[in-house]
Amino acid sequence: MFGDHVMSTVLIVLLVIFGFMLLRSTLRIVPQQQSWVVERLGRYSRTLEPGLNILMPFIEQVSYRFDLREVPTEVPPQVCISLDNTTLTVDGFLYLQITDAVKAAYGSTSPMQAAMQLAQTSMRSEIGKLHLDQALSSRQLLNAAVAAAVEEAAVNWGIKVLRYEIKDITPPQAILHAMEMQITAEREKRATIFKSEGQRQQQINTSEGQQQQEINLADGRKQAEILRAEGEARAIALVATATADAIRAIAAAAITNGGIEALQMQLAKDYIDKWGNLAKVGTSIVVPADLGNIGAMVATAMSIVKGNSVASAPRQVGGSVPEVP
């Protein structure tokens, strides 16, 4: 009895385990954003979608499981040679996504590894088409070219290439040192050019300022000379007008009664005053011998005045010009 009880217990346990294994092989829960490939007796059967799926036990099995999310894959550093025979060390990241689980399962033994290897070879090819300076300044073009090359081949692997990003491009240390020296020389050159341009502009501004100053001074002197000449001309005109008026007044007074005697007295007075002033001048001068003869000098002056007076006197009707004593 005891042995039969033990055997029945063991049998029940085995049945439970078998049932659990059968249930486990029959029911499959696929997580979201995953795709499982099912094979039936070694051949492709179907692709399981996310959720609960039922398999035929011992006949169907899940052979491949793929994550459909974006997968960033690091591309290891590699040595590339540019068009001008310069070695560059390039590494980056390749962003992939499996879109077809069947092609990914049967198109390549390792689709991710294949895409990464193709990215490396494509990068070496693209770097070989460019000079060093172009390679260092054309990262976007290199990224696009590598992504396009991998995308073209990865279609058969059920992979979509989202993008490729260069992480770093490292030239040799000697090239880096030469580039630093070139940049330093270029900056010094630009600084020298800017300094010379500043000095040139300063000299131009200074010369233009001096030129304008000279023009202003010349204009000022010109205006001053014009004003001075106009003032002198006006003064001469005024003096001439006043002198003419005085002469006309003297001539008019000379033809009146007692005018000649008054003119004689004024001439004699002026002559005496001028003769007396000669003695005050410190410089030695030579004068005529008869300069002290006042009567002769007055008579000469009066003869000139009489002649002018007679010439300028108005004629009387029915008579002659009165004789001046």
SEDO-999600 format. One record per residue (C-alpha): residue in one letter; z, y, x. Coordinates in Angstrom, 2 decimals. Example, Ala and Ser with C-alpha at 12.3 -4.5 7.8 and 13.67 -1.06 7.14 Angstrom:
BEGIN
@vofi->a | w->7.80 | v->-4.50 | u->12.30
@vofi->s | w->7.14 | v->-1.06 | u->13.67
***
This chain:
BEGIN
@vofi->m | w->0.00 | v->0.00 | u->0.00
@vofi->f | w->0.92 | v->2.43 | u->2.73
@vofi->g | w->-2.27 | v->1.73 | u->4.61
@vofi->d | w->-4.37 | v->2.28 | u->1.54
@vofi->h | w->-2.64 | v->5.60 | u->0.94
@vofi->v | w->-3.35 | v->6.76 | u->4.49
@vofi->m | w->-6.97 | v->5.74 | u->4.24
@vofi->s | w->-7.39 | v->7.61 | u->0.98
@vofi->t | w->-5.81 | v->10.69 | u->2.46
@vofi->v | w->-8.11 | v->10.61 | u->5.47
@vofi->l | w->-11.07 | v->10.10 | u->3.20
@vofi->i | w->-10.12 | v->13.09 | u->1.12
@vofi->v | w->-9.72 | v->15.26 | u->4.22
@vofi->l | w->-13.11 | v->14.16 | u->5.49
@vofi->l | w->-14.66 | v->14.91 | u->2.13
@vofi->v | w->-13.10 | v->18.40 | u->2.14
@vofi->i | w->-14.35 | v->19.06 | u->5.65
@vofi->f | w->-17.81 | v->17.76 | u->4.75
@vofi->g | w->-17.86 | v->19.88 | u->1.63
@vofi->f | w->-16.81 | v->22.95 | u->3.58
@vofi->m | w->-19.50 | v->22.34 | u->6.21
@vofi->l | w->-22.05 | v->21.75 | u->3.49
@vofi->l | w->-21.06 | v->24.93 | u->1.71
@vofi->r | w->-21.11 | v->26.84 | u->4.97
@vofi->s | w->-24.58 | v->25.62 | u->5.84
@vofi->t | w->-25.82 | v->26.36 | u->2.34
@vofi->l | w->-24.47 | v->29.88 | u->1.77
@vofi->r | w->-25.38 | v->32.77 | u->4.12
@vofi->i | w->-24.21 | v->36.38 | u->3.81
@vofi->v | w->-26.51 | v->38.74 | u->5.70
@vofi->p | w->-24.97 | v->42.14 | u->6.67
@vofi->q | w->-26.70 | v->45.41 | u->5.89
@vofi->q | w->-29.42 | v->46.53 | u->8.37
@vofi->q | w->-29.89 | v->42.99 | u->9.66
@vofi->s | w->-32.71 | v->40.52 | u->9.20
@vofi->w | w->-32.42 | v->36.76 | u->9.74
@vofi->v | w->-35.34 | v->34.40 | u->10.30
@vofi->v | w->-35.05 | v->30.99 | u->8.65
@vofi->e | w->-36.90 | v->27.92 | u->9.91
@vofi->r | w->-37.43 | v->24.77 | u->7.91
@vofi->l | w->-37.72 | v->21.68 | u->10.09
@vofi->g | w->-38.76 | v->23.87 | u->13.05
@vofi->r | w->-41.31 | v->26.04 | u->11.21
@vofi->y | w->-40.92 | v->29.57 | u->9.93
@vofi->s | w->-39.80 | v->29.53 | u->6.31
@vofi->r | w->-38.68 | v->32.97 | u->5.23
@vofi->t | w->-36.69 | v->36.06 | u->6.19
@vofi->l | w->-33.27 | v->36.58 | u->4.67
@vofi->e | w->-32.50 | v->40.01 | u->3.26
@vofi->p | w->-29.02 | v->41.61 | u->3.31
@vofi->g | w->-26.65 | v->39.98 | u->0.84
@vofi->l | w->-25.91 | v->36.40 | u->-0.28
@vofi->n | w->-28.60 | v->33.82 | u->0.44
@vofi->i | w->-28.75 | v->30.03 | u->-0.18
@vofi->l | w->-30.27 | v->27.58 | u->2.30
@vofi->m | w->-31.22 | v->23.97 | u->1.97
@vofi->p | w->-28.55 | v->22.13 | u->3.93
@vofi->f | w->-29.62 | v->20.17 | u->7.01
@vofi->i | w->-33.25 | v->21.19 | u->6.44
@vofi->e | w->-33.21 | v->25.00 | u->6.82
@vofi->q | w->-31.41 | v->26.92 | u->9.49
@vofi->v | w->-31.14 | v->30.50 | u->10.72
@vofi->s | w->-32.93 | v->30.62 | u->14.06
@vofi->y | w->-33.03 | v->34.38 | u->14.82
@vofi->r | w->-30.78 | v->37.31 | u->13.91
@vofi->f | w->-32.04 | v->40.85 | u->14.48
@vofi->d | w->-30.32 | v->44.20 | u->14.13
@vofi->l | w->-32.65 | v->46.68 | u->12.43
@vofi->r | w->-30.78 | v->49.76 | u->13.60
@vofi->e | w->-31.97 | v->52.02 | u->16.43
@vofi->v | w->-31.13 | v->50.50 | u->19.78
@vofi->p | w->-30.91 | v->52.74 | u->22.89
@vofi->t | w->-31.93 | v->50.81 | u->25.97
@vofi->e | w->-31.31 | v->52.14 | u->29.44
@vofi->v | w->-34.30 | v->51.89 | u->31.78
@vofi->p | w->-33.02 | v->51.18 | u->35.31
@vofi->p | w->-33.93 | v->53.61 | u->38.13
@vofi->q | w->-37.24 | v->52.87 | u->39.81
@vofi->v | w->-39.22 | v->54.36 | u->42.68
@vofi->c | w->-42.49 | v->56.06 | u->41.73
@vofi->i | w->-45.14 | v->57.61 | u->43.99
@vofi->s | w->-46.77 | v->60.89 | u->42.94
@vofi->l | w->-50.37 | v->61.91 | u->43.49
@vofi->d | w->-49.42 | v->63.71 | u->46.73
@vofi->n | w->-47.66 | v->60.58 | u->48.06
@vofi->t | w->-44.13 | v->61.73 | u->47.38
@vofi->t | w->-41.57 | v->59.14 | u->46.34
@vofi->l | w->-39.49 | v->59.87 | u->43.25
@vofi->t | w->-36.62 | v->57.94 | u->41.70
@vofi->v | w->-36.91 | v->57.98 | u->37.89
@vofi->d | w->-34.65 | v->56.54 | u->35.20
@vofi->g | w->-34.31 | v->57.10 | u->31.49
@vofi->f | w->-33.51 | v->55.81 | u->28.01
@vofi->l | w->-35.84 | v->54.01 | u->25.63
@vofi->y | w->-34.97 | v->54.17 | u->21.92
@vofi->l | w->-36.30 | v->51.15 | u->20.00
@vofi->q | w->-36.07 | v->49.79 | u->16.48
@vofi->i | w->-37.11 | v->46.35 | u->15.17
@vofi->t | w->-39.25 | v->46.76 | u->12.07
@vofi->d | w->-40.70 | v->43.23 | u->11.72
@vofi->a | w->-38.29 | v->40.37 | u->12.33
@vofi->v | w->-41.03 | v->37.69 | u->12.30
@vofi->k | w->-43.09 | v->39.41 | u->15.05
@vofi->a | w->-39.93 | v->40.06 | u->17.02
@vofi->a | w->-39.02 | v->36.37 | u->16.77
@vofi->y | w->-42.40 | v->34.88 | u->17.64
@vofi->g | w->-44.30 | v->37.69 | u->19.40
@vofi->s | w->-42.19 | v->37.70 | u->22.56
@vofi->t | w->-39.34 | v->35.70 | u->23.98
@vofi->s | w->-37.43 | v->38.95 | u->24.63
@vofi->p | w->-39.03 | v->41.95 | u->22.91
@vofi->m | w->-36.44 | v->44.47 | u->24.11
@vofi->q | w->-36.79 | v->43.38 | u->27.72
@vofi->a | w->-40.57 | v->43.42 | u->27.41
@vofi->a | w->-40.53 | v->46.99 | u->26.04
@vofi->m | w->-38.26 | v->48.13 | u->28.88
@vofi->q | w->-40.52 | v->46.57 | u->31.54
@vofi->l | w->-43.56 | v->48.18 | u->29.96
@vofi->a | w->-41.79 | v->51.56 | u->29.98
@vofi->q | w->-41.16 | v->51.22 | u->33.72
@vofi->t | w->-44.76 | v->50.34 | u->34.55
@vofi->s | w->-46.05 | v->53.13 | u->32.31
@vofi->m | w->-43.78 | v->55.65 | u->34.01
@vofi->r | w->-45.04 | v->54.61 | u->37.46
@vofi->s | w->-48.61 | v->54.99 | u->36.24
@vofi->e | w->-48.03 | v->58.44 | u->34.74
@vofi->i | w->-46.18 | v->59.73 | u->37.80
@vofi->g | w->-49.08 | v->58.59 | u->39.98
@vofi->k | w->-51.40 | v->60.97 | u->38.10
@vofi->l | w->-49.35 | v->64.10 | u->38.86
@vofi->h | w->-48.36 | v->66.10 | u->41.90
@vofi->l | w->-44.70 | v->66.54 | u->42.73
@vofi->d | w->-44.37 | v->69.99 | u->41.16
@vofi->q | w->-46.19 | v->68.83 | u->38.03
@vofi->a | w->-44.01 | v->65.74 | u->37.72
@vofi->l | w->-40.83 | v->67.80 | u->37.99
@vofi->s | w->-41.98 | v->70.31 | u->35.37
@vofi->s | w->-43.73 | v->67.96 | u->32.91
@vofi->r | w->-40.90 | v->65.87 | u->31.49
@vofi->q | w->-42.03 | v->66.27 | u->27.91
@vofi->l | w->-45.55 | v->65.14 | u->28.76
@vofi->l | w->-44.20 | v->62.12 | u->30.65
@vofi->n | w->-41.87 | v->61.20 | u->27.79
@vofi->a | w->-44.70 | v->61.34 | u->25.27
@vofi->a | w->-47.09 | v->59.36 | u->27.49
@vofi->v | w->-44.58 | v->56.55 | u->28.12
@vofi->a | w->-43.59 | v->56.35 | u->24.46
@vofi->a | w->-47.25 | v->56.13 | u->23.40
@vofi->a | w->-48.01 | v->53.38 | u->25.93
@vofi->v | w->-45.02 | v->51.25 | u->24.87
@vofi->e | w->-45.73 | v->51.88 | u->21.17
@vofi->e | w->-49.26 | v->50.56 | u->21.52
@vofi->a | w->-48.11 | v->47.23 | u->22.96
@vofi->a | w->-44.87 | v->46.90 | u->20.98
@vofi->v | w->-46.72 | v->46.66 | u->17.65
@vofi->n | w->-47.28 | v->42.96 | u->18.31
@vofi->w | w->-43.58 | v->42.52 | u->19.02
@vofi->g | w->-42.41 | v->44.00 | u->15.73
@vofi->i | w->-40.83 | v->46.94 | u->17.57
@vofi->k | w->-41.17 | v->50.64 | u->16.86
@vofi->v | w->-40.72 | v->53.02 | u->19.78
@vofi->l | w->-38.82 | v->56.07 | u->18.52
@vofi->r | w->-38.80 | v->58.06 | u->21.77
@vofi->y | w->-38.39 | v->57.91 | u->25.52
@vofi->e | w->-36.21 | v->60.35 | u->27.44
@vofi->i | w->-36.20 | v->60.79 | u->31.20
@vofi->k | w->-32.64 | v->60.87 | u->32.41
@vofi->d | w->-33.26 | v->62.05 | u->35.95
@vofi->i | w->-36.06 | v->62.58 | u->38.47
@vofi->t | w->-34.75 | v->62.59 | u->42.04
@vofi->p | w->-36.99 | v->63.48 | u->45.01
@vofi->p | w->-35.96 | v->62.58 | u->48.58
@vofi->q | w->-33.35 | v->64.74 | u->50.30
@vofi->a | w->-35.93 | v->66.22 | u->52.68
@vofi->i | w->-38.06 | v->67.34 | u->49.72
@vofi->l | w->-35.01 | v->68.80 | u->47.98
@vofi->h | w->-34.10 | v->70.77 | u->51.12
@vofi->a | w->-37.67 | v->72.06 | u->51.44
@vofi->m | w->-37.68 | v->73.06 | u->47.78
@vofi->e | w->-34.41 | v->74.94 | u->48.19
@vofi->m | w->-35.84 | v->76.81 | u->51.20
@vofi->q | w->-38.99 | v->77.61 | u->49.23
@vofi->i | w->-36.98 | v->78.94 | u->46.30
@vofi->t | w->-34.83 | v->81.05 | u->48.64
@vofi->a | w->-37.90 | v->82.48 | u->50.36
@vofi->e | w->-39.52 | v->83.23 | u->47.02
@vofi->r | w->-36.43 | v->85.04 | u->45.78
@vofi->e | w->-36.19 | v->87.06 | u->48.99
@vofi->k | w->-39.87 | v->87.92 | u->48.65
@vofi->r | w->-39.38 | v->89.12 | u->45.08
@vofi->a | w->-36.32 | v->91.13 | u->46.13
@vofi->t | w->-38.29 | v->92.79 | u->48.94
@vofi->i | w->-41.16 | v->93.59 | u->46.58
@vofi->f | w->-38.81 | v->95.06 | u->43.98
@vofi->k | w->-37.06 | v->97.12 | u->46.66
@vofi->s | w->-40.35 | v->98.47 | u->48.04
@vofi->e | w->-41.55 | v->99.25 | u->44.52
@vofi->g | w->-38.33 | v->101.14 | u->43.88
@vofi->q | w->-38.67 | v->103.12 | u->47.11
@vofi->r | w->-42.32 | v->103.86 | u->46.33
@vofi->q | w->-41.46 | v->105.08 | u->42.86
@vofi->q | w->-38.63 | v->107.17 | u->44.28
@vofi->q | w->-40.98 | v->108.81 | u->46.78
@vofi->i | w->-43.53 | v->109.46 | u->44.06
@vofi->n | w->-40.91 | v->111.03 | u->41.84
@vofi->t | w->-39.58 | v->113.14 | u->44.74
@vofi->s | w->-43.05 | v->114.37 | u->45.73
@vofi->e | w->-43.92 | v->115.15 | u->42.13
@vofi->g | w->-40.65 | v->117.05 | u->41.78
@vofi->q | w->-41.33 | v->119.03 | u->44.97
@vofi->q | w->-44.88 | v->119.73 | u->43.83
@vofi->q | w->-43.68 | v->120.96 | u->40.47
@vofi->q | w->-41.04 | v->123.07 | u->42.21
@vofi->e | w->-43.67 | v->124.66 | u->44.46
@vofi->i | w->-45.88 | v->125.33 | u->41.45
@vofi->n | w->-43.00 | v->126.93 | u->39.59
@vofi->l | w->-42.09 | v->129.07 | u->42.62
@vofi->a | w->-45.73 | v->130.13 | u->43.08
@vofi->d | w->-46.00 | v->131.00 | u->39.41
@vofi->g | w->-42.78 | v->132.98 | u->39.69
@vofi->r | w->-44.02 | v->134.90 | u->42.74
@vofi->k | w->-47.34 | v->135.50 | u->41.04
@vofi->q | w->-45.67 | v->136.85 | u->37.93
@vofi->a | w->-43.36 | v->138.99 | u->40.06
@vofi->e | w->-46.30 | v->140.44 | u->42.04
@vofi->i | w->-48.18 | v->141.13 | u->38.82
@vofi->l | w->-45.19 | v->142.86 | u->37.29
@vofi->r | w->-44.53 | v->144.80 | u->40.52
@vofi->a | w->-48.19 | v->145.90 | u->40.71
@vofi->e | w->-48.20 | v->146.87 | u->37.07
@vofi->g | w->-44.98 | v->148.85 | u->37.59
@vofi->e | w->-46.38 | v->150.61 | u->40.67
@vofi->a | w->-49.64 | v->151.39 | u->38.86
@vofi->r | w->-47.74 | v->152.75 | u->35.92
@vofi->a | w->-45.54 | v->154.82 | u->38.23
@vofi->i | w->-48.60 | v->156.20 | u->40.04
@vofi->a | w->-50.23 | v->156.99 | u->36.72
@vofi->l | w->-47.11 | v->158.75 | u->35.52
@vofi->v | w->-46.80 | v->160.72 | u->38.79
@vofi->a | w->-50.48 | v->161.65 | u->38.65
@vofi->t | w->-50.12 | v->162.72 | u->35.02
@vofi->a | w->-47.02 | v->164.77 | u->35.81
@vofi->t | w->-48.72 | v->166.34 | u->38.85
@vofi->a | w->-51.79 | v->167.21 | u->36.83
@vofi->d | w->-49.62 | v->168.74 | u->34.12
@vofi->a | w->-47.72 | v->170.76 | u->36.74
@vofi->i | w->-50.93 | v->171.97 | u->38.34
@vofi->r | w->-52.32 | v->172.98 | u->34.97
@vofi->a | w->-49.09 | v->174.78 | u->34.17
@vofi->i | w->-49.19 | v->176.62 | u->37.53
@vofi->a | w->-52.83 | v->177.52 | u->37.00
@vofi->a | w->-52.09 | v->178.80 | u->33.53
@vofi->a | w->-49.14 | v->180.83 | u->34.80
@vofi->a | w->-51.15 | v->182.27 | u->37.68
@vofi->i | w->-53.57 | v->184.13 | u->35.42
@vofi->t | w->-50.80 | v->185.88 | u->33.52
@vofi->n | w->-49.28 | v->189.24 | u->34.47
@vofi->g | w->-47.05 | v->188.83 | u->37.51
@vofi->g | w->-48.09 | v->185.19 | u->37.95
@vofi->i | w->-49.70 | v->185.71 | u->41.36
@vofi->e | w->-46.64 | v->187.53 | u->42.75
@vofi->a | w->-44.37 | v->184.75 | u->41.50
@vofi->l | w->-46.65 | v->182.14 | u->43.09
@vofi->q | w->-46.60 | v->184.05 | u->46.39
@vofi->m | w->-42.82 | v->184.14 | u->46.37
@vofi->q | w->-42.62 | v->180.38 | u->45.58
@vofi->l | w->-45.07 | v->179.49 | u->48.38
@vofi->a | w->-43.17 | v->181.60 | u->50.86
@vofi->k | w->-39.88 | v->180.00 | u->49.81
@vofi->d | w->-41.27 | v->176.47 | u->50.06
@vofi->y | w->-42.81 | v->177.21 | u->53.46
@vofi->i | w->-39.52 | v->178.55 | u->54.80
@vofi->d | w->-37.64 | v->175.49 | u->53.48
@vofi->k | w->-40.07 | v->173.05 | u->55.05
@vofi->w | w->-40.09 | v->174.97 | u->58.34
@vofi->g | w->-36.34 | v->174.91 | u->58.45
@vofi->n | w->-36.27 | v->171.12 | u->57.91
@vofi->l | w->-38.38 | v->170.56 | u->61.00
@vofi->a | w->-35.43 | v->171.46 | u->63.15
@vofi->k | w->-33.34 | v->168.69 | u->61.54
@vofi->v | w->-35.71 | v->165.88 | u->62.55
@vofi->g | w->-34.66 | v->164.23 | u->65.80
@vofi->t | w->-38.17 | v->163.15 | u->66.81
@vofi->s | w->-40.20 | v->165.53 | u->68.94
@vofi->i | w->-43.37 | v->166.79 | u->67.24
@vofi->v | w->-46.27 | v->169.06 | u->68.19
@vofi->v | w->-47.07 | v->171.97 | u->65.79
@vofi->p | w->-49.81 | v->174.61 | u->65.86
@vofi->a | w->-49.03 | v->177.91 | u->67.62
@vofi->d | w->-49.40 | v->180.07 | u->64.48
@vofi->l | w->-47.33 | v->177.77 | u->62.30
@vofi->g | w->-44.51 | v->180.36 | u->62.23
@vofi->n | w->-46.77 | v->183.11 | u->60.83
@vofi->i | w->-45.58 | v->183.07 | u->57.27
@vofi->g | w->-47.85 | v->185.87 | u->56.09
@vofi->a | w->-51.00 | v->184.19 | u->57.33
@vofi->m | w->-50.08 | v->180.84 | u->55.78
@vofi->v | w->-49.20 | v->182.47 | u->52.44
@vofi->a | w->-52.43 | v->184.49 | u->52.44
@vofi->t | w->-54.46 | v->181.33 | u->53.06
@vofi->a | w->-52.72 | v->179.49 | u->50.25
@vofi->m | w->-53.12 | v->182.45 | u->47.89
@vofi->s | w->-56.84 | v->182.68 | u->48.60
@vofi->i | w->-57.19 | v->179.06 | u->47.50
@vofi->v | w->-55.12 | v->179.74 | u->44.39
@vofi->k | w->-57.14 | v->182.87 | u->43.53
@vofi->g | w->-60.37 | v->181.00 | u->43.85
@vofi->n | w->-59.16 | v->178.22 | u->41.57
@vofi->s | w->-57.68 | v->180.72 | u->39.14
@vofi->v | w->-60.94 | v->182.65 | u->38.85
@vofi->a | w->-62.94 | v->179.45 | u->38.38
@vofi->s | w->-60.62 | v->178.20 | u->35.70
@vofi->a | w->-60.02 | v->181.53 | u->33.84
@vofi->p | w->-61.73 | v->181.91 | u->30.39
@vofi->r | w->-64.58 | v->184.39 | u->30.07
@vofi->q | w->-64.00 | v->187.48 | u->27.84
@vofi->v | w->-66.59 | v->188.62 | u->25.40
@vofi->g | w->-68.36 | v->191.84 | u->26.52
@vofi->g | w->-66.47 | v->192.10 | u->29.80
@vofi->s | w->-65.89 | v->190.53 | u->33.21
@vofi->v | w->-63.08 | v->188.48 | u->34.69
@vofi->p | w->-60.23 | v->190.79 | u->35.68
@vofi->e | w->-59.72 | v->191.11 | u->39.42
@vofi->v | w->-56.54 | v->189.69 | u->40.76
@vofi->p | w->-54.86 | v->192.07 | u->43.25
***
